[in-house]
Amino acid sequence: MVDPSQEQKVRTVIEHNTFFFKPVREVEEADEKNVAVLVDSLLSLRQKVALYGCREDVFVEHLQSNPSGLDSLLAITGFSAESLKRLLTFAKMVDDSTLNALLCRDLWKDAEPHREWSFDEIRALLKRNKAFAEGIVRLFFRGKQVPILQKFLPLFEFNKLGVHKLQFSEEALIDTVARYRLKGTLKASKGSNPERVIEQCLQAQGLKFERGKLPKVRRTLDFIIPNKKSPKLVIECSYVVTTSSGMGDKAKTEQEVREDLQRHYKDVLFWGFVDGIGWFVRRKDLERIVSAFDDVFTFADEEIQRFRQRLCDVFK
């Protein structure tokens, strides 16, 4: 059989394009059923709040008795399952006394996984451990009062906490809908991009930079300073807020860049910005990636200051 020509392959995609991927009928029906179940759970919770008031015990009961209780809590607040998993992992890592007390953590911390939480593990523990359910509810009712959350949670996520979100008021629900709509847009904006912080530091020092590839370096680089023709410093950035197997690949990539730079650009410095709870949790991958760099920084204020000072030392 003769392989199709380039023109035939292009025509196949154009003439037989499905435009939007449509799941098989059974999958679509299952999805619609899941939506209906969540809607029923939300309506049930709203009725309980109307009858008994917006009280913590009402939400604890719903979390433990309703299979979609946790999904309902996340839906009305706009808090994602990923954010909840990260926050519980954060609580374990920082071991802050005030946050521990809020979460009733002493009454369930023996059940914590040795790695990052999965959503199924959270669901299962909610059903069998009332203290855990109480801790999750208290997080959403009172989380805004906890100093360490005020310090570390982005304002966009922090404002999803608070009793106003749990009262089913029209204003709070509209706020949740607006946050759902804007989350991806804000995340993609320059001001929310960690690389933008590096750009600002370089610009403040009057340093020019380029992005892209250097000859004989296998990977695309985040920052080449001052330019590709005469590189003196290469900076890579990796801010990871959720763990994944891709972190091992990222570490391997940076080690490959290191090898190429040492082979072909011996005098070029190689720095890395490595930050986020993902790297905090995946220690072996963290050790691998930092071994690739001459120096490593985070986006903490004191680290940004150190980065600026190092730039001054290198580019006197």
C-alpha positions as CSV (number, residue, x, y, z in Angstrom):
1,M,0.0,0.0,0.0
2,V,1.3,3.4,-1.0
3,D,1.6,6.1,1.7
4,P,-0.6,9.1,1.1
5,S,1.0,12.3,-0.2
6,Q,1.4,15.4,1.9
7,E,-1.6,17.0,0.0
8,Q,-3.8,13.9,0.6
9,K,-3.0,14.0,4.4
10,V,-3.9,17.6,4.6
11,R,-7.1,17.0,2.7
12,T,-8.0,14.1,5.0
13,V,-7.9,16.4,8.0
14,I,-9.8,19.2,6.3
15,E,-12.5,17.1,4.7
16,H,-13.1,14.8,7.6
17,N,-12.7,17.2,10.5
18,T,-15.1,16.6,13.4
19,F,-14.5,20.2,14.7
20,F,-15.4,19.3,18.3
21,F,-14.7,16.0,20.0
22,K,-18.0,14.4,20.9
23,P,-17.8,11.5,23.4
24,V,-19.7,8.3,22.8
25,R,-23.4,8.4,23.9
26,E,-22.8,6.4,27.0
27,V,-20.1,8.8,28.2
28,E,-22.3,11.9,27.5
29,E,-25.1,10.3,29.5
30,A,-22.8,9.5,32.4
31,D,-21.6,13.1,32.4
32,E,-25.1,14.5,32.4
33,K,-26.0,12.1,35.3
34,N,-23.1,13.4,37.3
35,V,-24.2,17.0,36.7
36,A,-27.7,16.1,37.9
37,V,-26.4,14.4,41.0
38,L,-24.3,17.5,41.9
39,V,-27.3,19.8,41.3
40,D,-29.4,17.6,43.6
41,S,-26.8,17.8,46.3
42,L,-26.5,21.6,46.0
43,L,-30.3,22.0,46.2
44,S,-30.4,19.7,49.2
45,L,-27.6,21.7,50.9
46,R,-29.3,25.0,50.1
47,Q,-32.5,23.7,51.7
48,K,-30.7,22.6,54.9
49,V,-29.1,26.0,55.1
50,A,-32.5,27.7,54.7
51,L,-34.0,25.5,57.4
52,Y,-31.3,25.3,60.0
53,G,-29.0,28.3,59.2
54,C,-25.6,28.6,57.8
55,R,-23.9,26.6,60.5
56,E,-20.8,24.5,60.6
57,D,-22.6,21.4,61.8
58,V,-25.0,21.6,58.9
59,F,-22.1,21.4,56.4
60,V,-20.4,18.6,58.4
61,E,-23.5,16.5,58.2
62,H,-23.8,17.1,54.5
63,L,-20.2,16.2,53.8
64,Q,-20.5,12.9,55.7
65,S,-24.0,11.9,54.5
66,N,-24.2,13.0,50.9
67,P,-21.9,11.3,48.3
68,S,-21.5,14.6,46.5
69,G,-21.2,16.7,49.7
70,L,-17.6,17.7,49.1
71,D,-18.3,18.5,45.4
72,S,-21.1,20.8,46.6
73,L,-18.8,22.6,49.0
74,L,-16.2,23.2,46.3
75,A,-18.9,24.2,43.8
76,I,-20.4,27.0,45.9
77,T,-17.0,28.4,46.9
78,G,-15.3,28.0,43.6
79,F,-12.4,26.2,45.3
80,S,-11.0,23.5,43.0
81,A,-10.2,19.9,44.1
82,E,-6.6,20.6,43.1
83,S,-6.4,23.6,45.4
84,L,-7.9,21.6,48.3
85,K,-5.3,18.8,47.8
86,R,-2.5,21.4,47.7
87,L,-3.8,23.1,50.8
88,L,-3.9,19.9,52.8
89,T,-0.4,19.0,51.6
90,F,0.7,22.5,52.6
91,A,-0.8,22.0,56.1
92,K,1.2,18.9,56.5
93,M,4.5,20.5,55.3
94,V,4.3,23.7,57.3
95,D,2.8,22.1,60.5
96,D,1.6,25.5,61.7
97,S,-0.1,25.3,65.1
98,T,-3.0,27.8,64.2
99,L,-3.7,26.0,61.0
100,N,-3.5,22.6,62.6
101,A,-6.0,23.7,65.3
102,L,-8.4,25.0,62.6
103,L,-8.3,21.8,60.7
104,C,-8.5,19.6,63.9
105,R,-5.4,18.0,62.4
106,D,-4.3,16.2,65.6
107,L,-7.4,14.1,65.3
108,W,-6.7,12.7,61.8
109,K,-3.1,13.4,60.9
110,D,-2.2,9.7,61.4
111,A,-4.3,9.1,58.3
112,E,-2.3,11.5,56.1
113,P,-0.7,9.9,53.0
114,H,3.1,10.0,52.7
115,R,2.7,11.7,49.4
116,E,0.3,14.3,48.1
117,W,-3.4,13.7,48.9
118,S,-5.7,12.2,46.2
119,F,-9.3,13.4,45.9
120,D,-10.5,9.9,46.6
121,E,-8.5,9.7,49.8
122,I,-10.1,13.0,50.9
123,R,-13.6,11.7,50.2
124,A,-13.0,8.4,52.0
125,L,-11.6,10.1,55.1
126,L,-14.5,12.6,55.2
127,K,-17.0,9.7,55.5
128,R,-15.2,7.8,58.3
129,N,-13.7,10.6,60.3
130,K,-15.9,13.4,61.7
131,A,-13.0,15.5,62.9
132,F,-11.6,15.6,59.4
133,A,-15.0,16.7,58.1
134,E,-15.2,19.4,60.8
135,G,-11.7,20.6,59.9
136,I,-12.6,21.0,56.2
137,V,-15.7,22.9,57.1
138,R,-13.9,25.1,59.5
139,L,-11.3,25.9,56.8
140,F,-14.1,27.4,54.6
141,F,-15.9,29.1,57.5
142,R,-12.9,30.5,59.3
143,G,-9.8,30.2,57.0
144,K,-9.6,33.9,56.5
145,Q,-8.6,34.4,60.1
146,V,-5.5,32.2,59.9
147,P,-2.3,34.3,59.5
148,I,-0.3,31.7,57.5
149,L,-3.1,31.4,54.9
150,Q,-3.2,35.2,54.7
151,K,0.5,35.1,54.0
152,F,0.7,32.3,51.4
153,L,-2.6,31.9,49.7
154,P,-3.0,34.0,46.5
155,L,-5.8,36.6,47.1
156,F,-7.8,35.1,44.2
157,E,-8.0,31.8,46.2
158,F,-8.1,33.4,49.7
159,N,-11.3,35.3,48.8
160,K,-13.0,32.0,48.1
161,L,-13.0,31.3,51.9
162,G,-15.5,32.8,54.3
163,V,-19.0,32.2,55.5
164,H,-20.4,34.6,52.9
165,K,-19.7,32.0,50.2
166,L,-21.7,29.4,52.1
167,Q,-25.0,31.3,52.5
168,F,-26.1,30.8,48.9
169,S,-26.6,34.5,48.6
170,E,-27.0,35.8,45.0
171,E,-24.0,38.1,45.3
172,A,-21.7,35.3,46.6
173,L,-22.8,32.9,43.8
174,I,-22.2,35.6,41.2
175,D,-18.7,36.2,42.6
176,T,-18.0,32.4,42.3
177,V,-19.2,32.3,38.7
178,A,-17.0,35.3,37.9
179,R,-14.0,33.7,39.4
180,Y,-14.6,30.5,37.4
181,R,-14.7,32.5,34.3
182,L,-11.6,34.5,35.0
183,K,-9.4,31.9,36.5
184,G,-7.7,30.7,33.3
185,T,-7.4,34.3,31.9
186,L,-5.8,35.6,35.1
187,K,-3.4,32.7,35.4
188,A,-2.3,33.3,31.8
189,S,-1.8,37.0,32.2
190,K,1.7,38.4,32.4
191,G,1.2,39.7,35.9
192,S,0.4,36.3,37.2
193,N,3.4,34.7,35.5
194,P,6.4,34.0,37.6
195,E,8.7,34.6,34.6
196,R,7.4,38.2,34.6
197,V,9.1,38.7,38.0
198,I,12.4,37.7,36.5
199,E,11.8,40.0,33.6
200,Q,11.2,42.9,35.9
201,C,14.4,42.2,37.8
202,L,16.4,42.1,34.6
203,Q,14.9,45.3,33.4
204,A,15.5,47.1,36.7
205,Q,19.2,46.2,36.3
206,G,19.2,47.5,32.7
207,L,20.0,44.0,31.4
208,K,18.8,42.8,28.0
209,F,17.8,39.2,27.4
210,E,16.5,36.9,24.7
211,R,14.5,33.6,24.7
212,G,14.9,30.6,22.5
213,K,17.7,28.2,21.6
214,L,21.4,28.5,21.6
215,P,23.4,26.6,19.0
216,K,24.3,23.1,20.2
217,V,21.9,23.3,23.2
218,R,19.1,20.8,22.8
219,R,16.3,22.8,24.6
220,T,14.5,26.1,24.4
221,L,15.8,28.4,27.1
222,D,13.7,30.9,29.2
223,F,16.3,33.7,29.5
224,I,19.6,34.2,27.7
225,I,21.5,37.2,29.0
226,P,22.4,39.5,27.3
227,N,21.8,37.7,23.9
228,K,22.3,34.5,22.0
229,K,25.4,35.8,20.2
230,S,27.3,36.5,23.4
231,P,25.6,34.6,26.3
232,K,26.9,35.2,29.8
233,L,24.0,33.9,31.9
234,V,21.1,31.4,31.2
235,I,18.1,31.3,33.6
236,E,15.4,28.6,33.7
237,C,12.2,28.9,35.6
238,S,10.0,26.1,37.1
239,Y,7.2,27.0,39.4
240,V,5.1,23.9,40.1
241,V,2.0,23.9,42.3
242,T,0.8,20.4,41.7
243,T,3.0,17.2,41.6
244,S,3.2,15.1,38.4
245,S,5.5,12.6,36.7
246,G,6.5,15.5,34.4
247,M,8.6,16.9,37.2
248,G,11.1,14.1,36.7
249,D,11.2,14.9,33.0
250,K,11.8,18.6,33.8
251,A,14.7,17.7,36.0
252,K,16.2,15.5,33.3
253,T,15.8,18.4,30.7
254,E,17.7,20.8,32.9
255,Q,20.5,18.3,33.4
256,E,20.7,17.9,29.6
257,V,20.9,21.7,29.3
258,R,23.7,21.7,31.9
259,E,25.7,19.1,30.0
260,D,25.3,21.1,26.7
261,L,26.4,24.3,28.3
262,Q,29.4,22.8,30.0
263,R,30.4,21.2,26.7
264,H,29.9,24.2,24.4
265,Y,29.6,27.3,26.6
266,K,32.0,26.7,29.6
267,D,32.0,30.3,30.8
268,V,28.2,30.7,30.9
269,L,26.5,30.7,34.3
270,F,23.3,28.5,34.6
271,W,20.8,29.6,37.2
272,G,17.4,28.3,38.1
273,F,14.2,29.6,39.7
274,V,12.7,26.5,41.3
275,D,9.6,27.1,43.5
276,G,6.1,25.9,44.4
277,I,4.6,23.2,46.6
278,G,5.1,20.7,43.9
279,W,8.9,20.8,44.3
280,F,8.5,21.0,48.1
281,V,6.7,17.6,48.0
282,R,8.8,15.8,45.3
283,R,12.2,15.9,47.1
284,K,14.0,13.4,44.8
285,D,13.0,15.3,41.7
286,L,14.0,18.6,43.5
287,E,17.5,17.2,44.2
288,R,17.9,16.2,40.6
289,I,16.8,19.6,39.2
290,V,18.9,21.8,41.5
291,S,22.0,19.7,40.8
292,A,21.8,21.1,37.2
293,F,22.2,24.8,38.2
294,D,25.1,26.9,39.5
295,D,22.7,28.7,41.8
296,V,19.0,28.3,42.6
297,F,16.4,31.0,43.7
298,T,12.8,31.0,44.7
299,F,10.3,33.9,44.5
300,A,10.4,34.7,48.2
301,D,11.2,38.4,48.8
302,E,14.6,37.7,50.3
303,E,15.5,35.4,47.4
304,I,14.5,38.1,44.9
305,Q,16.8,40.5,46.7
306,R,19.6,37.9,46.6
307,F,19.0,37.4,42.9
308,R,19.3,41.1,42.2
309,Q,22.5,41.3,44.2
310,R,24.0,38.4,42.2
311,L,23.1,40.1,39.0
312,C,24.9,43.2,40.2
313,D,28.0,41.0,41.0
314,V,28.0,39.3,37.7
315,F,27.2,42.3,35.5
316,K,29.3,45.0,37.2
